[in-house]
Amino acid sequence: MGGRGGGGGVSGKEVVEEAKVPTAGSNGGKPVQTPSRSRAFVFDSTAMSSRLVRSRLVPLLAKQRTERRALSVSAAPPKEPIVSSDALLNDQSSSPPSPPPPPSSTARRSWSLLKLGSLAALTAAVGTTAYATYAYTVDEVEEKAKILREMTKSPVGDDTSSFQKYNNLVYSTAMKVPVKVLELYLDLRKAIEDHVRGFTEPSSEKLLPDLHPQEQHVFTLVLDLNETLVYSDWKRDRGWRTFKRPGVDAFLEHLAKFYEIVVYSDQLSMYVDPVLERLDQKGCIRYRLSRAATKYVNGKHYRDLSKLNRDPSRILYISGHALEASLQPENCVPIKPWKLENDDTALLDLIPFLEYVAVHRPADIRPVLASYQGHDIASEFIERSKEHQRRMQDQKQHGRFWRR
């Protein structure tokens, strides 16, 4: 018990050791017994008692202080801080919106049915429009629209009952909806077809101006450009080059005396015009027609000779692909396509036949061309000319025989 110290006091051991130090006195240097040991024990017991009292009083005092504070807090009402209106507005704007309540199963089912119904109606409308566009022309749809308009205007007599009048009114009102839809479809279809017609049809109903009254008897000679009069070739080392067919200059210059010559090509004008500028330096070609004047059918450009503003019985169309590129094969004069052959004479071989037609002026050239179908016109014409001369000589000889 004498080994513990507390409260800053001196321990019992230390005090005992201090008591054993000898002191000089009247007893001749003998150690003198002093009452310090008893005083040390008394001091140690006092310190211990003070520590015990302190250890019990301190928690009690702390508990009483806590209870007092609690009582003071509960007795005093809480003071709310004063907040400005801007802070309230900021708090309201910054606070996230409350999530919407989850939709019920009935609402979800109704929404699904609405979406399915809208999709089915849209699909039916698209299918009906596609079928009507494919199966009926604009004029046929117009006729059906007229019938529907008449159905909305059913006459009502004076002796008709009120119920019947009401039924007629409801029926005519209900029929106005499909009539309006049909009229909208017609307007939209006409607009689209007119727009498409600008790309597929010739640029004009009359591609050439009217003939002069003094030239009504003149035949029109329509010529293709590529592989008929010229040939365009491309190579890596030199790019594009255009070559003239052998005899093309003599062909154009000679036949310009007898025909109205027109070049009708399916190429763009940006290609046709520069080529003809260099090819026809003497002005033998009267008119030039390019791709804008062709008719586009199934991915191909065709020459429509009926749009030339000329008598079809007086039109000849010469091309290396005449039967494939014209909508009027009865006016075609096929010729061998030229692909840079140096010994080609196809244009020069045609001059006798074309000159004969221009001079003799048949009433309709189409039966004449039909008689050459399946034959090379140039060579067949020469054979027929020889046969005709042989017959003429035979007749002359026969006449001389009877004169004798």
C-alpha positions as CSV (number, residue, x, y, z in Angstrom):
1,M,0.0,0.0,0.0
2,G,3.0,2.2,0.6
3,G,4.1,1.6,-3.0
4,R,1.3,3.8,-4.6
5,G,1.6,7.5,-5.0
6,G,-1.1,10.0,-5.9
7,G,-2.0,13.6,-6.3
8,G,1.5,14.8,-6.5
9,G,2.4,13.5,-3.0
10,V,5.6,11.8,-2.0
11,S,5.5,8.0,-2.0
12,G,6.1,6.0,1.2
13,K,9.2,4.4,-0.1
14,E,10.9,7.6,-0.9
15,V,10.0,9.0,2.5
16,V,11.4,5.9,4.2
17,E,14.7,6.2,2.3
18,E,15.0,9.8,3.3
19,A,14.5,8.9,6.9
20,K,17.5,6.5,6.9
21,V,20.0,9.3,6.1
22,P,22.2,9.8,9.2
23,T,22.3,13.3,10.7
24,A,24.9,14.7,13.1
25,G,23.6,15.5,16.5
26,S,24.2,15.7,20.1
27,N,24.2,11.8,20.3
28,G,27.6,11.5,18.8
29,G,26.8,10.5,15.3
30,K,24.4,7.8,16.1
31,P,21.4,7.5,14.0
32,V,18.5,9.2,15.6
33,Q,15.0,7.8,15.3
34,T,12.6,10.5,14.2
35,P,8.9,10.4,13.9
36,S,9.0,11.0,10.0
37,R,7.8,7.4,9.2
38,S,4.5,7.9,11.1
39,R,4.0,11.2,9.5
40,A,4.5,9.6,6.0
41,F,1.9,7.0,6.6
42,V,-0.5,9.7,7.8
43,F,0.1,11.8,4.7
44,D,-0.3,8.7,2.4
45,S,-3.6,7.8,3.9
46,T,-4.8,11.4,3.6
47,A,-3.9,11.5,-0.1
48,M,-5.7,8.2,-0.7
49,S,-8.8,9.4,0.9
50,S,-8.7,12.6,-1.1
51,R,-8.4,10.6,-4.3
52,L,-11.4,8.4,-3.4
53,V,-13.5,11.4,-2.7
54,R,-12.4,13.1,-5.8
55,S,-13.1,10.0,-7.9
56,R,-16.6,9.8,-6.6
57,L,-17.5,13.5,-6.7
58,V,-16.2,14.2,-10.2
59,P,-18.6,11.8,-12.0
60,L,-21.5,12.9,-9.9
61,L,-20.8,16.6,-10.7
62,A,-20.5,15.8,-14.4
63,K,-23.8,13.9,-14.3
64,Q,-25.5,16.8,-12.6
65,R,-24.1,19.3,-15.2
66,T,-25.4,17.1,-18.1
67,E,-28.9,16.9,-16.5
68,R,-28.9,20.7,-16.1
69,R,-27.9,21.2,-19.7
70,A,-30.6,18.8,-20.9
71,L,-33.2,20.6,-18.8
72,S,-32.1,24.0,-20.1
73,V,-32.3,22.8,-23.8
74,S,-35.7,21.2,-23.4
75,A,-37.1,24.2,-21.5
76,A,-35.9,26.7,-24.1
77,P,-37.7,26.4,-27.5
78,P,-35.5,25.9,-30.6
79,K,-34.8,29.1,-32.6
80,E,-35.3,28.7,-36.3
81,P,-32.8,30.5,-38.5
82,I,-34.1,33.3,-40.7
83,V,-33.8,32.3,-44.3
84,S,-34.1,34.8,-47.2
85,S,-36.6,34.3,-50.1
86,D,-33.8,33.9,-52.6
87,A,-32.4,31.0,-50.6
88,L,-35.8,29.4,-50.6
89,L,-36.2,29.9,-54.3
90,N,-32.7,28.4,-54.9
91,D,-33.5,25.5,-52.7
92,Q,-36.8,24.9,-54.5
93,S,-35.1,25.1,-58.0
94,S,-32.2,22.9,-56.9
95,S,-34.4,20.3,-55.3
96,P,-35.0,17.4,-57.7
97,P,-38.6,16.8,-58.9
98,S,-40.5,14.1,-57.3
99,P,-40.7,11.0,-59.6
100,P,-44.0,10.4,-61.3
101,P,-46.1,7.5,-60.0
102,P,-45.6,4.3,-61.9
103,P,-48.3,3.7,-64.5
104,S,-50.8,1.1,-63.8
105,S,-51.1,-2.1,-65.8
106,T,-54.4,-0.9,-67.3
107,A,-52.7,2.3,-68.6
108,R,-49.8,0.2,-70.1
109,R,-52.2,-2.1,-71.8
110,S,-54.2,0.7,-73.3
111,W,-51.0,2.4,-74.5
112,S,-49.9,-0.8,-76.1
113,L,-53.2,-1.3,-77.9
114,L,-53.1,2.3,-79.1
115,K,-49.6,1.8,-80.6
116,L,-50.6,-1.5,-82.2
117,G,-53.7,0.1,-83.7
118,S,-51.8,3.0,-85.1
119,L,-49.2,0.8,-86.6
120,A,-51.8,-1.4,-88.2
121,A,-53.7,1.6,-89.6
122,L,-50.4,3.0,-91.0
123,T,-49.5,-0.3,-92.6
124,A,-52.9,-0.7,-94.2
125,A,-52.8,2.9,-95.5
126,V,-49.3,2.3,-97.1
127,G,-50.3,-1.0,-98.5
128,T,-53.5,0.4,-100.0
129,T,-51.6,3.4,-101.5
130,A,-49.0,1.1,-103.0
131,Y,-51.6,-1.2,-104.6
132,A,-53.6,1.7,-106.0
133,T,-50.5,3.2,-107.5
134,Y,-49.4,-0.1,-109.1
135,A,-52.8,-1.3,-110.3
136,Y,-54.6,1.9,-111.3
137,T,-53.7,5.0,-113.4
138,V,-54.5,8.5,-112.3
139,D,-57.5,8.6,-114.6
140,E,-58.9,5.4,-113.2
141,V,-58.5,6.7,-109.6
142,E,-60.2,9.9,-110.7
143,E,-63.2,7.9,-111.9
144,K,-63.5,6.2,-108.6
145,A,-63.2,9.5,-106.8
146,K,-66.1,10.9,-108.8
147,I,-68.2,7.9,-107.8
148,L,-67.4,8.5,-104.1
149,R,-68.3,12.2,-104.5
150,E,-71.7,11.3,-106.0
151,M,-72.4,9.0,-103.1
152,T,-71.9,11.9,-100.6
153,K,-74.5,13.9,-102.5
154,S,-77.5,11.5,-102.2
155,P,-80.7,13.5,-102.8
156,V,-83.3,13.5,-99.9
157,G,-86.9,13.9,-100.8
158,D,-89.5,15.9,-98.9
159,D,-91.5,12.9,-97.9
160,T,-88.5,11.2,-96.4
161,S,-88.7,10.5,-92.7
162,S,-86.6,12.3,-90.2
163,F,-84.8,9.1,-89.3
164,Q,-83.9,8.5,-92.9
165,K,-82.7,12.1,-93.3
166,Y,-80.6,11.6,-90.2
167,N,-79.1,8.4,-91.7
168,N,-78.3,10.1,-95.0
169,L,-76.7,13.0,-93.2
170,V,-74.5,10.7,-91.1
171,Y,-73.6,8.6,-94.2
172,S,-72.7,11.6,-96.3
173,T,-70.6,13.1,-93.5
174,A,-68.8,9.8,-93.0
175,M,-68.1,9.4,-96.7
176,K,-66.4,12.9,-96.9
177,V,-63.4,11.6,-95.0
178,P,-62.4,8.9,-97.6
179,V,-63.2,11.4,-100.4
180,K,-60.8,14.0,-98.9
181,V,-58.1,11.3,-98.4
182,L,-58.5,10.2,-102.0
183,E,-58.3,13.8,-103.3
184,L,-55.1,14.3,-101.2
185,Y,-53.7,11.1,-102.7
186,L,-54.5,12.2,-106.2
187,D,-52.9,15.6,-105.7
188,L,-49.8,14.1,-104.2
189,R,-49.5,11.4,-106.9
190,K,-49.9,14.0,-109.7
191,A,-47.2,16.2,-108.2
192,I,-44.8,13.2,-107.9
193,E,-45.6,12.0,-111.5
194,D,-45.1,15.4,-112.9
195,H,-41.8,15.7,-111.1
196,V,-40.7,12.2,-112.4
197,R,-41.9,13.0,-115.9
198,G,-39.4,15.8,-116.0
199,F,-36.6,13.2,-115.9
200,T,-38.2,10.4,-117.9
201,E,-40.0,12.3,-120.7
202,P,-38.5,14.5,-123.4
203,S,-38.0,18.1,-122.5
204,S,-40.7,19.2,-124.8
205,E,-43.6,17.9,-126.9
206,K,-42.1,19.6,-129.9
207,L,-38.3,19.1,-129.9
208,L,-37.9,20.9,-133.2
209,P,-39.4,24.1,-134.6
210,D,-41.9,24.0,-137.4
211,L,-40.7,23.4,-140.9
212,H,-40.7,26.2,-143.3
213,P,-43.6,26.0,-145.7
214,Q,-41.3,25.7,-148.6
215,E,-39.6,22.7,-147.0
216,Q,-42.7,20.6,-146.3
217,H,-41.6,18.0,-148.8
218,V,-38.1,17.6,-147.3
219,F,-37.2,14.4,-145.4
220,T,-35.7,14.5,-142.0
221,L,-32.5,12.5,-141.5
222,V,-31.9,11.7,-137.8
223,L,-28.4,10.5,-137.0
224,D,-27.0,9.0,-133.8
225,L,-23.6,10.3,-132.7
226,N,-21.5,7.7,-130.8
227,E,-20.4,4.7,-132.9
228,T,-22.3,6.1,-135.8
229,L,-20.5,9.4,-136.7
230,V,-17.7,9.3,-134.1
231,Y,-16.1,7.0,-131.6
232,S,-14.9,8.1,-128.1
233,D,-12.0,6.1,-126.6
234,W,-10.2,6.4,-123.3
235,K,-6.7,5.2,-122.4
236,R,-4.6,5.8,-119.3
237,D,-1.7,7.5,-121.1
238,R,-3.8,10.0,-123.0
239,G,-7.3,10.1,-121.5
240,W,-10.4,10.6,-123.7
241,R,-10.1,11.1,-127.4
242,T,-12.8,11.2,-130.1
243,F,-12.3,9.9,-133.6
244,K,-14.2,10.7,-136.8
245,R,-15.6,7.8,-138.8
246,P,-14.2,7.4,-142.3
247,G,-16.3,9.3,-144.9
248,V,-18.3,11.3,-142.3
249,D,-17.4,14.7,-143.8
250,A,-18.4,13.7,-147.3
251,F,-21.5,12.0,-146.0
252,L,-22.8,15.1,-144.1
253,E,-21.8,17.5,-146.8
254,H,-23.5,15.6,-149.6
255,L,-26.7,14.7,-147.8
256,A,-27.2,18.2,-146.4
257,K,-28.3,19.1,-150.0
258,F,-31.3,16.7,-149.7
259,Y,-32.2,16.3,-146.1
260,E,-32.8,18.2,-142.9
261,I,-30.1,16.6,-140.8
262,V,-30.6,16.3,-137.0
263,V,-28.2,14.6,-134.5
264,Y,-30.1,12.8,-131.8
265,S,-27.8,11.5,-129.0
266,D,-28.4,10.0,-125.6
267,Q,-25.3,11.7,-124.3
268,L,-25.2,14.8,-122.2
269,S,-25.1,18.1,-124.0
270,M,-21.8,18.9,-122.4
271,Y,-20.4,16.1,-124.5
272,V,-22.5,16.5,-127.7
273,D,-22.0,20.2,-128.3
274,P,-18.1,20.3,-128.2
275,V,-17.9,17.2,-130.4
276,L,-20.3,18.6,-133.0
277,E,-18.5,22.0,-133.0
278,R,-15.4,20.3,-134.2
279,L,-17.1,17.7,-136.4
280,D,-19.5,20.0,-138.3
281,Q,-17.5,23.0,-139.2
282,K,-19.5,23.6,-142.4
283,G,-22.9,23.7,-140.7
284,C,-24.4,20.7,-142.3
285,I,-26.3,19.7,-139.1
286,R,-29.3,21.9,-138.4
287,Y,-30.3,20.7,-134.9
288,R,-28.7,18.9,-132.0
289,L,-30.7,16.9,-129.5
290,S,-29.0,15.4,-126.4
291,R,-30.1,13.3,-123.4
292,A,-32.7,15.8,-122.2
293,A,-34.7,15.1,-125.3
294,T,-34.8,11.3,-124.8
295,K,-37.3,9.2,-123.0
296,Y,-36.1,7.2,-120.0
297,V,-37.7,3.7,-119.8
298,N,-36.5,0.8,-117.6
299,G,-33.0,2.3,-117.1
300,K,-32.4,3.2,-120.7
301,H,-32.6,6.4,-122.8
302,Y,-34.7,6.0,-126.0
303,R,-35.1,8.3,-129.0
304,D,-38.8,9.2,-129.3
305,L,-39.2,10.3,-133.0
306,S,-42.8,11.2,-132.4
307,K,-41.7,14.3,-130.4
308,L,-39.7,15.7,-133.3
309,N,-42.6,17.8,-134.7
310,R,-42.2,16.1,-138.1
311,D,-44.3,13.9,-140.3
312,P,-43.4,10.3,-139.2
313,S,-43.7,9.2,-142.9
314,R,-40.7,11.4,-143.7
315,I,-38.3,10.5,-140.9
316,L,-35.2,8.2,-141.2
317,Y,-33.2,7.3,-138.2
318,I,-29.6,6.0,-138.8
319,S,-27.7,4.5,-135.9
320,G,-25.4,1.7,-135.0
321,H,-28.0,0.6,-132.4
322,A,-31.1,1.9,-134.2
323,L,-33.5,-0.9,-133.3
324,E,-32.4,-0.9,-129.6
325,A,-32.4,2.9,-129.1
326,S,-35.6,4.0,-130.8
327,L,-39.2,3.8,-129.9
328,Q,-40.2,3.7,-133.6
329,P,-38.3,0.8,-135.2
330,E,-40.3,1.3,-138.4
331,N,-38.3,4.4,-139.1
332,C,-34.9,2.9,-138.4
333,V,-32.0,2.4,-140.8
334,P,-29.5,0.0,-139.1
335,I,-25.9,0.5,-139.7
336,K,-22.8,-1.4,-138.5
337,P,-21.4,0.2,-135.3
338,W,-18.0,1.7,-135.8
339,K,-15.2,0.9,-133.4
340,L,-12.1,2.4,-135.0
341,E,-11.9,0.1,-138.1
342,N,-9.8,1.9,-140.7
343,D,-11.4,0.2,-143.7
344,D,-15.0,1.1,-142.8
345,T,-17.2,2.4,-145.7
346,A,-20.7,2.0,-144.2
347,L,-21.6,5.7,-144.3
348,L,-20.5,6.1,-147.9
349,D,-22.3,2.9,-148.9
350,L,-25.6,4.4,-147.7
351,I,-25.4,7.6,-149.8
352,P,-26.9,6.0,-153.0
353,F,-30.0,4.7,-151.1
354,L,-30.5,8.0,-149.2
355,E,-30.1,10.1,-152.3
356,Y,-32.6,7.9,-154.2
357,V,-35.2,8.3,-151.4
358,A,-34.7,12.1,-151.3
359,V,-35.1,12.5,-155.0
360,H,-38.0,10.1,-155.6
361,R,-39.8,11.1,-152.4
362,P,-42.0,8.1,-151.5
363,A,-45.3,8.9,-149.9
364,D,-44.3,6.9,-146.8
365,I,-40.8,5.8,-146.0
366,R,-41.9,3.2,-143.5
367,P,-43.1,0.5,-146.0
368,V,-39.9,1.1,-148.0
369,L,-37.8,0.4,-145.0
370,A,-39.9,-2.6,-144.0
371,S,-39.1,-4.2,-147.4
372,Y,-35.4,-4.1,-146.5
373,Q,-35.9,-5.8,-143.1
374,G,-33.4,-8.5,-142.4
375,H,-31.0,-7.2,-145.1
376,D,-28.2,-4.8,-145.3
377,I,-29.9,-1.8,-146.9
378,A,-26.8,-0.5,-148.7
379,S,-25.9,-3.8,-150.4
380,E,-29.5,-4.8,-151.0
381,F,-30.2,-1.4,-152.6
382,I,-27.3,-2.0,-155.0
383,E,-28.6,-5.4,-155.9
384,R,-32.1,-4.1,-156.5
385,S,-30.7,-1.2,-158.6
386,K,-28.8,-3.7,-160.8
387,E,-31.9,-5.9,-161.1
388,H,-34.0,-2.8,-162.0
389,Q,-31.4,-1.8,-164.7
390,R,-31.4,-5.3,-166.1
391,R,-35.2,-5.2,-166.4
392,M,-35.1,-1.9,-168.1
393,Q,-32.6,-3.2,-170.6
394,D,-34.7,-6.2,-171.2
395,Q,-37.7,-4.0,-171.8
396,K,-35.8,-1.9,-174.2
397,Q,-34.6,-5.0,-176.1
398,H,-38.1,-6.4,-176.1
399,G,-39.4,-3.1,-177.6
400,R,-36.8,-3.1,-180.2
401,F,-37.7,-6.7,-181.1
402,W,-41.3,-5.7,-181.7
403,R,-40.3,-2.7,-183.7
404,R,-38.5,-4.9,-186.1
